[in-house]
Amino acid sequence: MKAFLAAGLVFIAAHAGAATPAKVKRGNLEIKVKVTGTVVADDIFRIKSTIEGRVESVLTSTYVWRGADQPLAFLAHKELAAMLDSKGSQNVDILEDRWQRVYRPTAARCPDTCFILKNFLKPKTWVKPESVMFEAAATLKLVGRVRPEDAPWIHDGQDLLFWPVKDPKRVLKGRVTKFLLDIQGEKVTPGATFTLIMSPDRFFDPGTEWEGQIIPLSKKDVLYVPTGALIREGGAVYLPVRVSTGVTTQGLTEISSGIEEKRDVLVLDDEQLRGAARHKQETDLDALRRRARAQQGEEPSSGPELGPAPVKKPSKHATVIDSTDYGEDPYGEPQ
């Protein structure tokens, strides 16, 4: 007979689907921590006009990085705007070179490398001094969220693989930086956050939802089981394992293999079994019937026995057993 032992507890599945068999395996075990988060723009600032002039050209789109040496737009003073109108549609660079000694177009630029968030300019429109032309961010941050149960595994410097939720094939690699635990309450286990600064050559747009993976620990050649197979009770953890059983009584069952002596065991109550049946002593009716037939001098039949073994009627010459009741003492006087 086979049963399952919760580190020694014997029970069998009551019906198909009540439990899922699994195996203890040996191999490499990696702790894989899933993290999620959002990309946010930081150090946001606005680029304003320093002159009153006309927008001659806009040289950038939004959600792109621009260097300090890359013009965002060209503005022309009133005089230069009039000259440009009189010359027709010519290349601004040619006109700039031709008239640079007198009327030089004013270029709008980022003070340093920046990420363009918004553009408020339209060609051939007029702007006044201090008018907002662009909104930009000095940095883009990948902000990650770590679940409370995973927070103890994470620290600065660990490798991180991450990708947009909507584009999982676009995988980037970075390192955990600025890891910070949440403020811990009296009854709350804190989670954590970390921040990774994105660069112009590897970034996601602000607002992008992303997910990623950190492997803080990798162990070689260890035994492991599915976590769902383990049962926790009183600070101890038990594992239901398969065993072979022998003699079974109402209170005890012989274990012939599958577990060693002095192993701690867990005995579940009926409510905790949840769909599994408790192993118990059962009557082997077939064996009893075979024994009854053997006592009557019959050969065992090949087919199944459907009812109790028939009782033979005594023959004419059969000896009749005295049915006198002698009481509890077989050697007492007849009653």
N, C-alpha and C positions, 0 to 999 in steps of 0.2 A: 504494500500500500504506500502511496505517495501523499505527502501533505506539505504544507508550507509552515515554516517555523519562524516566528518573529524573534530571531536570535534565540530560538528554543520554543516559541509558541506554535502549537500545531493548529492549523485551520486549512480548510479547502474551499475553493470557490463554489458558491451556491448555485450559480448559473453562469452561462457564457457572458462575458463582458463584465463580470463583477470585479475582475482584477486583470492586469496586463503582465504577462511573464516578461522578465528581463534577465540579463546575465551580469555577473561580476566580471569586469574586464581589466586587463592590464595594458597600460600604454602611457602616452603623454597627456597630461591634463593642463589646460590653459584656463586661467581666469580671464574671461572676456567681459569687460565693462562697457555697456552701451551708454553713450552720452548723446544729448540733444541740445539744440540751442538755436540762436538767431544771430544774423549779422547786423550790426548797428553802426551807424556813422557817428564819429566822435570828433571833438574839436571843430565844431561847425562855425563857419564865419561867412561874411558877405563881402563881395567885391563891388565897390562903388565907383562911379564915374568921378574923375577929378576935374573935368571940364564940362562946358556946355557945348554939345556938338551933335553930329548926326552919325548914326550907326551905319557904317559903310559895308561891313561884312561881319558875320558871326562864324567863327572858325572851329567851333567845338559842338559836340552833342552832349547830352547828359549821360550820367552813369559811366563816365570814362575818367581815367587818370590823365592829368596834364602836368607837364613840368613847368618850372619857372621860366624857361626859355621858349615856351610854346605860347604864342599869342592866342587869347580866347576870342578877341574881337578887335576891330579897328574902328576908331571914332575920328571924325573929321571936324575941324573948326569950321565956322561959317564961311570963311574965305576959301578954304580948301574944298569945302562942299560945293561952292559955286563953281570953282575951277573944274572939279570932277564932272559937274553937270554940263559944263560948256564943252568938255572934251568927249562926252559920250561914254559909252560902256567900254572902258579900257581897263587893263589889268592894274589893280591897286598898287602892286609892287613897282611897276614901271613908273606910275605917277609919283609914288613915294620917292623913288630914286631921283626923278626929275625935279621934284619940288622940295626935296628934303632940306635944302638950305633955308627955305623961307617958311614953307608950310609942311610940317611933318605930321602924318597921321598918328594919332595916339593909340597905342596898343593896350588892351586890358589883359592883365596877366595875374596868375597866382603868385603870391609872395614866395611860395615854395611848392614842391610837388603836392598836388591836391586832387581830390575826387570831386568832380562836378555833379552836384545834386539837382540844381534848378537853373534855368536860363530865363531871364526876364527881357531879353532883347529881341527886337525884330529889325531886319534891315530897313534902312531909309527912314527910321523913326528918330526923333530928337530926344535927347536926354539932357537933364540939368545936372549941375555939380551935386555930388552926394546921392545921386540916384542909384538904386540897387540894380546891378547888372546880372550878377551870378550869386548863387549860394553854393558853397563847397565845404568839404570836410577834409581836415588834415590827415585823418586816419580812419580806417575801417577795422572794426573789432569783431572777431568771432567769439561770441559769448557762449560758453558751454554750461550745461546744468548737469550735476551729478546727483543721483538718488542717495538718500540717507544710508541705505544698506551697502552702497558701493563706495561711499566717501572714505572709509578707512584705507582703501586700496590705492587711492590716487594722490600724487604729489607732483610738484614742479619737475620738469625735465623729462617726463615720460613721453614716448612716441604716441602720436595720435593720427589715425586715419579718419578722414571725414569727407562727406559728400552731400550735395543738395538732396533733399527728400524727393524732389521732382525730377532729379537727374542723377540717379545712383551710380551711373557709370563714370561720372566725373569725380574721381577720387583724388584728393590732395593729402599731403602729409605735413604734419607740423609737430610741435612739442607743447606740452601743457605748461602754461606760465600764469603767474598771479593767481594761484589756487587759493581759495578763501572759503573757510567753513561759514555756514550761516550762523546767526546768533542763536545759541542753544537755550531753549526754555527748560523749565523744570521737568516737563513730561513729553518733550518733543525731541526726537533724534534729529540732529541737523543734517541737512544736505550740504551741497557746496556748489560753488561756481568757479570757473577759470576763464581767462581771457587770452586770446591769441591775436596779435596784431597782423593784419593781412597786408601784403605788399602788392605793388602794381602788377607784378608778374604772376601772382596767384591770389585770386580774390573771388568772392561771390558778392552779388549786388546787395545793398542794404535791404533788410527785410526778408532775406532768404532764410527759410527754415532748413536746418541741416541736422544730420545725425552722424554719429561716428563710433569708433571703437578704440578702446585702450586695452592693452594686454599687460597688466601690472605684474603678473606672476605666471611662470611656466614651469611645471614639474615633469620630470622624466621618469618613465618606468614605474608608475604607481598603480595601485588597485583603485577602481572607481565604480560607482553604481549611479543610476538615475537618482537625483535628489528627491524626487517624489516617492521613491521606495522607502524612505526612512521615516521612522516614527519617533517623535520626541515625547518623553514622559519623565517628569521629575528631574529635569536637568540631564538625563541620559538619552542617548540615541540608540534605537534598535533597528535591525534590518530583517525583514521577513526573508528567510532562505528556504530552499527546498530540502526536505529530508526524507528518509525511508523509515517507516514505522513498523513495529512488530506487534506484540501483544498489547491490546487496549482494554483497560478497565474503565469503570465510571470515573475514577479519580486520576489515574496515571496511564501513560502510554510509553511503551518501549521505543527508543530511537535506535535503529540499527546502523544508520550512517547519515552523514550530512552535518553533524555538529559534534563538538568535543565536550568532554566532562568539565563541569564547573563554569560553564558559560552562563552569564546573566541572561535571563529571559524576561519577556513582557507578556502578561496575561491580560488580554483586552476583555472588557465587559461587552454584553450583547449590543449595546448602543454603538460602541466604537467599532464593531465588526463591519457595519455599513455594507450589507449585501453579501458578505462572506458567511459561510456556515461553519460552526464550531465542530471540530473533530470529536467523535463520540463512539462509544462502544455500540456495536450493532450485532444483531442475531443473524447467523448464517443459516437460513432455513434449509437451503439445499444440502448443507453438510449434515444437519440433523436428520433429514429424511433419508439420506444415504446410510447413515448409521442405523436408523430404525429398520431399514430393509435388510441390512447386513445381520442384525440381530434376529430377524425372522427367517434368515437363510435364503434370501432372494438375491439375485444378481442386480446390480444397479441398472436402471433403465437408461437408454440413450437419450430419450426425450426429456423435456422439462417436466417437473412435478407441479401440477396445478392445484393440488389440495393436500390435506393431511394424508399420510399413509393409511390405506384401508386396514381395518382390524379383521383378522380371520375368525370365522366361526369355528368352534371346536367340533371335531369329527365325533362319530359315535363312540369310538374307542379312546377319545381323549380323556386325560385325567383332569378332573374338576378341582380347582384350587379352593381350599377352605377359605371362606370369606368372613369368618368370625372375627369381630373386633377385639383385639387383645389390649387395647389402650396404648399408652405411651411406652410401657415396658413390654418388649417382645417376649419376655420370659415370665410375664405375670399370669394370673389366672384369667380364664375366659370370662367375658361379661355377658 
